[in-house]
């Protein structure tokens, strides 16, 4: 319907379009206007403005008729705000980077509140006027306490200029919107970000005559934000979830909006120069008016049926009788949030609880001023607003009052007291307030009309799709272009939204689209000996939520909580029920991992997720447990590392891997916050290996990569989120943690391969090399500790050394640094190490004399070999966790190091430090005998032998089988390492003579 003509009067001489602002005084008797094109702030008499606009007079200048004119800013005024309540202050901000306070309505200057380094664009007071929020082109929103004009908090998170601010009437949240269209909810109790809605509002580029705005409903339950499609979106205060939208006659984006006092109506102004008034209950516009210029700011009069508005040229006016008299008044039933709160858990509330069902909740939802009981409110969805009925206004008002009463009980001004009082009652409501994470596909990106998006992106390649004339065009590309022939593109008539990719082929799936379009699963192999190897499956009554690929199998998890497993040829092998709605799935070889919801979200909003790992070839479940996430985060990526390690990455930027340590634990191995070079960087994970993470760096406001231009893969080292060390050796400590994790993975792999009866030589060599690298890192840490006078820590690190040669290197280091205390400590550790190695040799010698079959060795020697670094007093004590290698690795270490190390130690370390005696070389016959004995030992423990070389790169005769075994009787106890070596020398000479006699005979 067409409204009557509204005449505007010139208040400011803009000259060219500029942003102008307007605001009502709390009592509705005055109107304040300002313009970014001039420094004046005008305070008008509202009655005079109404008379001039509604009496049919010619629209003239209102500047001369203003009650008060303030000219204290040096540049244009970008926003004004009035503190609620009588005697409230007037605040203004400007391009000159300042915020000023004035008394109202006389306009007397009070103080300069804050200075910024860039222009300020927006101001907002909270409901009580105790807090002022100011923001603009600067980095951060400043919260200013009006009692003493101090900055109490700076909220940082926006990447663009903040153009709109709004405190919710309950004073729990501050909402803000920036020039990129990103909306953020800030928790005022915690002083931190509560949730972010990226790119939901329009962007106006360099046009500063209009800006993004947002506005809370009077009851504080809904936030209105201009949408991207010339509409208005309504978001829930507790979840940030879009509950409904207003879509009507706006031909261009909305740039300003305001609520009626009771929240039943909403006024919106758009770039199309129209102002529409909406009945939120019916979601229809009931009044509209088109102006000569864009309306950049408007405000609803408190306790009245009128709107004040101002255009980009500085002309303003009052629109009287906005809502027709035949409809409900915009002031009827307005919430009074300042009213005295009713006591918690009173009798009236108990009587109302049984009635909080669909019988009247739909009525309570009819008006955004109506707030249903907290624990039922979250059960609303978009469809609820479609089921609004037309019951009497009296019933609507009764339920409105009842719901407001409960709402007030939950939101007392004293936060600490209120939280304690309502903890039990709010918990059940908040269990369903946080939205459970929807299913997603790892490596996929959101779809945008007319643009390609990734269905899958991993370490092997990518799958992209773009919609084109009723169907989609799908392409598969590999990072290694020399891998083989290019995979032909595919025309997709199903509308696939998820995919997975491995070396053998690709799988696609689409959700249901209406009753006639069933969900479809399709598998396409890259090569096959058969002609028609592609296959598809259709599902009735359920839809695919996530897909995964592995070695010879295809998996799909559906909305019926079914895990369906197929062979590569399309044979349906298994159907398994999972415990909850699926979040995502990933495959690697025989391993299939799925993540499901274990329950509703926690009261804090945290997701509760379970993860299970299945071995498809064995038909077994190898792992089941809780998936760990950072508080207030969601799962962003999930999969396996190149070495088969289960991994996850959450929205807070923490990458975790699952380790068998401590009975199975999630270890944080990367922090995006610490790795990024600037605050606008984020890491989009692609995969990881033993030492690095492969990711794509995205710049704000983008959080995921675009298909074109082709994204660049970045390789970053894994870095544990370590605390700042007092030694300043974080890089070394991170390397230590990484090597230690890698070693534990190899040791676990050796155990698994050995159980299968397969050859473990390659893994043992890798474990030996990793131990050597770990020891080198520990030695550097010991050097750092010595330089930093952290001697206790240096001793602890020395105990973690695995190889005897490394222990001697540590002893040489502290000798050169002239640290006699550490010399003594390290000498004792080395002596214990060599005695334990002697015990290992003794046990192995005894094993050779026992005729056990190769596959039936006693278990005790194996344990002693693993505990080869234990103390002298207790051979079966707790083993060094960094020396747990297989017996073959220990045998290799003994053969490689003992002769050369003892020789080197005598040459470099004085006898006063390391009491070692020189061991004479053996002749060729003794060498051959010793070698045969070592071969027997190696066969017993399942390892190959390795020869050692002397310092001149010539073969050195090997020592006979460890002679310590002959001296370890119960009658002869070794008083010291020196005595043991002397006895070894005598026995070795006897053995040489015996060999010479045999040769003569």
HUHUMO-V291046 format. One record per pair of residues at least 24 apart in sequence whose ideal C-beta (glycine too) atoms are under 8 Angstrom apart, sorted by the first residue. I is the first residue (numbers start at 0). J is the second residue. Records with the same first field share a line. If there is no record, write none. Layout:
BEGIN
I = J  J
END
This chain:
BEGIN
0 = 285  286  287
1 = 287  288
2 = 286  287  288  318
5 = 52  288  290  316  318
6 = 51  52  55  56  58  316
7 = 52  58  290  308  309  310  314  315  316
8 = 48  51  52  58  59  60  61  314  315  316
9 = 58  59  60  61  62  312  313  314
10 = 34  41  43  60  61  62  65  309  313  314  315
11 = 36  37  39  41  62  313
12 = 36  37  62  313
13 = 37  311  312  313
16 = 208  292  293  311  312
17 = 75  207  208  311  313
18 = 77  207  208  209  210  295  296  311
19 = 295  296  309  310  311  312  313  315
20 = 76  77  78  79  295  296  309
21 = 296  297  298  307  308  309  315
22 = 79  80  81  298
23 = 81  298  299  300  301  307
24 = 81  103  104
25 = 81  82  83  84  85  87  301
26 = 85  301
27 = 300  301  302  303
29 = 66  103  104
30 = 307  315  317
31 = 79  81  89
32 = 79  309  313  315
33 = 76  77  78  79  91
34 = 75  76  313
35 = 75  76  77  94  207
36 = 75  313
37 = 75  76  313
38 = 70  71  72  73  74  75  76  93
39 = 68  69  70  76
40 = 68  69  70  72  76  79  89  91  101  106
41 = 65  67  68  69
42 = 66  67  68  69  89  103  104  106
45 = 300  307  317
48 = 307  315  316  317
49 = 305  317  319
52 = 316  317  319
53 = 317  319
58 = 314  316
61 = 315
66 = 104
67 = 104  105  106
68 = 106
69 = 101  106  108
71 = 99  108
72 = 97  99
77 = 118  119  120  121  135
78 = 119  120  121  122
79 = 122
80 = 122  123  124  131
81 = 124
82 = 124  128  131  145
83 = 124  126  127  128
84 = 127  128
87 = 124  128
88 = 128  145
90 = 122  124  131  133
91 = 122
92 = 119  120  121  122  133  135
93 = 118  119
94 = 118  119
98 = 122  131  133  143
100 = 145  148
110 = 148
112 = 143  148
113 = 141  143  148  150
115 = 141
120 = 160  161  162  210
121 = 161  162  163  164  175  210
122 = 164
123 = 164  165  166  173
124 = 166
125 = 166  170
126 = 166  168  169  170  336  337
127 = 170  412
130 = 166  187
132 = 164  166  173  175
133 = 164
134 = 161  164  175
135 = 160  161
136 = 160
140 = 164  173  175  185
142 = 173
152 = 190
154 = 185  190  191  192
155 = 678
156 = 183  192  195
157 = 181  183
158 = 679  699  700
159 = 700
162 = 210  211  212
163 = 210  211  212  213
165 = 213  214  215  222
166 = 215
167 = 215  219  222  236
168 = 215  217  218  219  334  336
169 = 219  336  406  410
170 = 410  412
171 = 219  236  410
172 = 236
174 = 213  215  222
175 = 213
176 = 200  211  212  213  224
177 = 211
178 = 202  203  210  211
179 = 699  700
180 = 211  227
181 = 700
182 = 213  222  224  234
184 = 222  236  239
188 = 414
193 = 239
194 = 238  239
196 = 224  234  239
197 = 700  702
198 = 227  700
199 = 224  226  227  232
200 = 224  225  226  227
201 = 225  226  227  252  253  254
203 = 252  254
208 = 293  295  311
209 = 254  255  270  293  295  311
210 = 254  295
211 = 254
212 = 254  255  256
213 = 256
214 = 256  257  258
215 = 258
216 = 258  262  367  368
217 = 258  259  260  261  262  333  334  368
218 = 262  334  336  367  368  369  370  403  406
219 = 336  410
220 = 367  370  376  406
221 = 262  367
223 = 256  258  265
225 = 252  253  254  256  267
226 = 252  253
227 = 252
229 = 253  269
231 = 256  265  267  277
233 = 367
237 = 377  429  432
238 = 377  432  433  434
240 = 434
241 = 381
242 = 379  380  381  384
243 = 282  381  384
245 = 277  279  282
246 = 282
247 = 275  277  283  284
248 = 273  275  284  287
249 = 273  275
254 = 293  294  295
255 = 294  295  296  297
256 = 297
257 = 297  298  299  306
258 = 299  367
259 = 299  322  329  330
260 = 299  301  302  303  329  330  333
261 = 328  329  330  331  332  333  334  366  368
262 = 333  334  366  367  368
263 = 327  329  332  366  367  368
264 = 321  322  329
266 = 297  299  306  321
268 = 293  294  295  296  297  308
269 = 293
274 = 306  308  318
276 = 306  321  322
278 = 326
279 = 366  367
280 = 365  366  387
281 = 387
282 = 384
285 = 322  323  326
286 = 321  322  323
288 = 318
299 = 329
302 = 330  333
303 = 330
304 = 328  329  330
327 = 392
332 = 366  368  396  399  400
333 = 368
334 = 368  403
336 = 407
338 = 407
340 = 407  408  411
341 = 404  407  408
342 = 408
343 = 408  420  421  424
344 = 424
347 = 404
348 = 404  405  408
351 = 401  405
359 = 394  398
361 = 386  387  388
362 = 388  390  394  395  398
363 = 395  398  399  402
365 = 395
366 = 395  399
368 = 399
369 = 395  398  399  402  403
370 = 402  403  405  406
371 = 402
372 = 402  405  428
373 = 405  406  409  424  425  428
374 = 427  428  431
376 = 428
377 = 428  431  432
378 = 431
425 = 602
426 = 602
429 = 602  604
430 = 599  600  601  602
431 = 599  600
432 = 600  604
433 = 600  601  603  604  605  606
434 = 600
435 = 580  596  599  600  606
436 = 582  596  606  608  633  634
438 = 544  545  556  580  581  582  583
439 = 545  582  583  634
440 = 497  498  499  545  546  583
441 = 583  585  636  637  638
442 = 636  638  685
443 = 497  498
444 = 703  704
445 = 703
446 = 496
450 = 705  706
451 = 706  707
452 = 706
453 = 703  704  706
454 = 495  496  497  498  507
455 = 497  498  499  500  505
456 = 685  704
457 = 500  638  685  686
458 = 641  685  686  693
459 = 500  501  502
460 = 500
461 = 500
462 = 498  500  505  507
463 = 706
464 = 491  495
471 = 495
473 = 498  507
475 = 500  505
478 = 712
483 = 525  526
486 = 525
489 = 523
493 = 519  521
495 = 521
497 = 543  545  546
498 = 546
499 = 546  547  548  586
500 = 548
501 = 548  549  586
503 = 548  550  551  567
504 = 548  567
505 = 548
506 = 546  547  548  553  555
507 = 546
508 = 543  546  555
509 = 543
510 = 542  543  544
511 = 542
517 = 542
518 = 542  543  557
519 = 543
520 = 546  553  555  565
522 = 553  565  567  569
524 = 567
532 = 568
534 = 568  569
536 = 565  569  571
544 = 580  581
545 = 581  582  583  584  593
546 = 584
547 = 584  585  586  591  592  593
548 = 586
549 = 586  587  588  589  590  591  615
550 = 588  589  615  616
551 = 615  616
552 = 586  591  615
554 = 584  586  591  593  615
556 = 581  584  593
560 = 595
562 = 593
564 = 591  615
573 = 618
575 = 613
577 = 611
578 = 609
579 = 609
582 = 608  634  637
583 = 634  637
584 = 637
585 = 637  638  639
586 = 639
587 = 638  639  643
588 = 643
589 = 614  615  616  617
590 = 614  615  621  639  643  645
591 = 615
592 = 622  637  638  639  645
594 = 626  634  637
597 = 625
603 = 630  631
604 = 631
605 = 630  631  632
606 = 632  633  634
608 = 634
610 = 645  647
612 = 645
622 = 657  663
624 = 663
626 = 665
627 = 655  665
629 = 653
635 = 684
636 = 683  684
638 = 686
640 = 686  687  688  689
641 = 686  687  688  689
642 = 688  689  744
644 = 744
646 = 687
648 = 684
652 = 681  682
653 = 720
654 = 684  687  692  717
656 = 687  740
658 = 740  743  744
659 = 743  747
660 = 743
666 = 719  740
667 = 719  720
668 = 692  717  718  719  737  740
669 = 715  717  718  719
670 = 718  720
673 = 718  720
674 = 715  718
682 = 713  715
685 = 712
687 = 717
689 = 741  744
690 = 716  717  737  741
691 = 715  716  717
692 = 716  717
725 = 787  789
726 = 783  784  787  789
728 = 780  783
731 = 776  779  780  783
732 = 780
734 = 776
735 = 773  776  777  780
738 = 769  772  773  776
739 = 773  881
741 = 769
742 = 766  769  770  773  881
745 = 769
746 = 883  884  885
749 = 885
753 = 885  941
759 = 885  887  941
760 = 887  942  943
763 = 884  885  887  888  891  942
766 = 884  885  888
767 = 884  888  891  892
770 = 801  802  881  882  884  888
771 = 802  805
773 = 801  881
774 = 800  801  802  805
775 = 805
777 = 805
778 = 805  808  809  812
781 = 809  812  813
782 = 812
785 = 812  813  816  818  821
790 = 818  820  821
793 = 821
794 = 821  824  825  828
797 = 824  825  828
798 = 828  879
799 = 879  881
800 = 881
801 = 868  879  881  882  884
802 = 892  896
803 = 829  832  833  836  892  896  897  900
804 = 896  900
806 = 832
807 = 900  903  904  908  913
810 = 908  912  913
811 = 907  908
814 = 908  909  912
822 = 912
826 = 912  913
829 = 913
830 = 914  976
831 = 870  871
832 = 868
833 = 976
834 = 871  963  973  976  979
835 = 866  867  868  869  870  871  874
836 = 867  893  897  961
837 = 961  963  964  967  979
838 = 863  867  874  963  967
839 = 863  864  867  889  893  961
840 = 893  960  961  963  964
841 = 961  963  964  967
842 = 964
843 = 890  936  939  940  960  961
844 = 936  960  961  964
845 = 964
846 = 936  939
847 = 932  935  936  939  960
853 = 938  939
856 = 939
860 = 886  940
861 = 886  940
864 = 889  940
865 = 889
885 = 940  941  942
886 = 940  941  942
887 = 937  940  941  942  943
888 = 942
889 = 940
890 = 933  936  937  940  942  944
891 = 942  943  944  945
893 = 961
894 = 933  944  945  946  947  957
895 = 945  947
896 = 947
897 = 958
898 = 947  955  957  958
899 = 947  948  949  950  955
902 = 949  950
903 = 950
914 = 975  976  977
915 = 976  977  980
916 = 977  980  981  984
918 = 958  980  983  984  987
919 = 984  987  988
920 = 955  956
921 = 956  957  958  959  987  991
922 = 956  991  994  995
923 = 956
924 = 994  995  997  998
925 = 956  959  990  991  994
926 = 956  957
928 = 959  994
929 = 956  957  958  959  960
930 = 957
932 = 959  960
933 = 957  960
936 = 960
959 = 987  990
962 = 986  987
END
